Amino acid sequence: MAKRALLIGSATGGLNGCGTDVGRMTEVLGPRGQGFEIFARTGKEATREGILDAYRTLIGATGRDDAAFVYYSGHGARVVNAGAGSSGGGPAYYQSIVPYDFDDTTASDFRGITSIELSALLSQLTGKTENVTVMLDCCHSTAMSRSVRACQP
């Protein structure tokens, strides 16, 4: 059984403890702690694409009997669902984490990572192993990463 952890620290909007959080988690979980292989994304590496790529790498490396841990330290946000009033419905807001490049969001390029995206990644990861823990240290995290079935209207 292998043990792997994705540790994300996204210090945006005046936060300055995210790197320390990831450092402490690395001490506890890493080779000198619980023996987890660490995939870390902090600072300028904690972009939308950097986080998604690292999560996909974790999924790809995970086997049936492995343990996987996903940790995020940073801001969480609520994003208005423009389609909430239409026939498609859905929630009024989507929850998201705030990557390092979140402020580069444009009308056609959202740089956050929504609860739906996180839940889809979690579904892929739990499809590989049932031994998964997700810890989100951010606001608006109540339904951020959960069963894909729970995300459907």
C-alpha positions in Angstrom: 0.0 0.0 0.0 1.4 3.4 -1.0 0.4 6.6 0.7 0.2 9.9 -1.2 -0.9 13.4 -0.3 -1.7 16.4 -2.4 -1.1 19.5 -0.3 -2.2 22.9 -1.7 -1.4 26.3 -0.2 -2.9 29.3 -2.1 -2.0 32.6 -0.4 -4.3 35.1 -2.0 -6.2 38.1 -0.8 -3.8 38.9 2.1 -3.5 35.3 3.5 0.0 34.6 4.6 -0.1 31.3 6.5 -0.9 28.9 3.7 2.7 28.0 3.0 3.2 27.4 6.7 0.1 25.2 6.7 1.5 23.1 3.9 4.9 22.9 5.6 3.3 21.6 8.8 1.2 19.0 6.9 4.4 17.9 5.1 6.1 17.4 8.4 3.3 15.3 9.8 2.5 13.3 6.6 5.8 13.2 4.7 8.7 10.8 4.8 9.7 11.8 8.4 6.1 11.6 9.6 3.6 9.1 8.3 5.5 8.2 5.2 3.3 9.8 2.6 4.7 10.8 -0.8 3.9 14.5 -1.1 2.7 16.4 -4.1 2.7 20.0 -3.1 1.5 23.1 -4.8 2.1 26.4 -3.1 2.7 30.1 -4.1 2.9 30.5 -7.9 2.6 26.7 -8.4 -0.9 26.8 -6.9 -2.6 28.1 -10.1 -5.8 26.6 -11.4 -3.9 24.5 -13.9 -1.1 23.6 -11.4 -3.7 22.3 -8.8 -5.7 20.4 -11.4 -2.6 18.8 -12.9 -1.3 17.7 -9.5 -4.8 16.3 -8.6 -4.8 14.3 -11.9 -1.2 13.1 -11.1 -2.4 11.9 -7.7 -5.3 10.1 -9.3 -3.0 8.5 -11.9 -0.5 7.3 -9.3 -3.1 5.8 -7.0 -3.8 2.1 -6.8 -6.6 0.1 -5.3 -5.2 -0.4 -1.8 -3.5 3.0 -1.6 -4.2 5.8 0.9 -4.8 9.3 -0.6 -5.1 12.6 1.2 -6.0 16.0 -0.3 -5.4 19.2 1.7 -6.2 22.8 0.7 -5.3 25.9 2.7 -6.5 29.2 1.2 -9.6 31.2 0.4 -12.9 29.7 -0.6 -15.5 31.6 -2.6 -19.1 31.6 -3.7 -19.7 32.2 -7.4 -23.0 33.2 -8.8 -24.6 30.6 -11.0 -25.9 32.6 -14.0 -28.1 29.8 -15.1 -29.9 29.3 -11.7 -33.0 31.1 -12.9 -33.2 29.3 -16.2 -34.8 25.9 -16.9 -31.5 24.3 -16.2 -31.8 25.4 -12.6 -29.1 24.4 -10.2 -28.0 26.2 -7.1 -27.9 30.0 -6.9 -24.2 29.8 -6.1 -21.3 27.4 -6.7 -18.6 27.1 -4.1 -15.0 27.2 -5.3 -11.4 27.3 -4.0 -9.3 30.3 -5.0 -6.1 29.4 -6.8 -3.1 31.8 -7.0 -4.2 33.0 -10.4 -7.8 33.6 -9.4 -7.5 37.4 -10.1 -6.8 36.6 -13.7 -10.4 35.5 -14.2 -12.1 36.9 -17.2 -15.7 36.6 -18.5 -14.6 33.7 -20.6 -11.9 32.1 -18.4 -12.9 31.4 -14.8 -9.7 30.7 -12.7 -11.4 29.2 -9.6 -12.0 25.5 -9.1 -15.6 24.8 -8.5 -17.2 22.4 -6.1 -18.4 20.4 -9.1 -14.9 20.1 -10.5 -13.5 19.1 -7.1 -16.3 16.5 -6.6 -15.6 15.0 -10.1 -11.9 14.7 -9.2 -12.8 13.1 -5.9 -15.1 10.7 -7.7 -12.2 9.7 -10.0 -9.9 9.3 -7.0 -12.4 7.2 -5.0 -12.8 5.1 -8.1 -9.2 4.1 -7.7 -9.2 3.6 -3.9 -11.8 4.0 -1.1 -9.1 5.2 1.3 -9.4 8.9 0.6 -9.5 11.9 3.0 -10.1 15.5 1.9 -9.5 18.4 4.2 -10.4 21.9 3.1 -9.2 24.8 5.3 -11.3 27.6 3.7 -14.6 29.4 3.7 -17.6 28.0 1.8 -16.3 24.4 2.0 -19.5 22.7 3.3 -20.3 21.0 0.0 -17.0 21.6 -1.8 -15.8 18.1 -2.4 -18.3 15.3 -2.1 -20.1 12.6 -4.0 -20.9 13.6 -7.5 -24.5 12.4 -6.9 -24.9 14.9 -4.1 -24.0 17.7 -6.6 -26.8 17.0 -9.0 -30.0 19.0 -8.7 
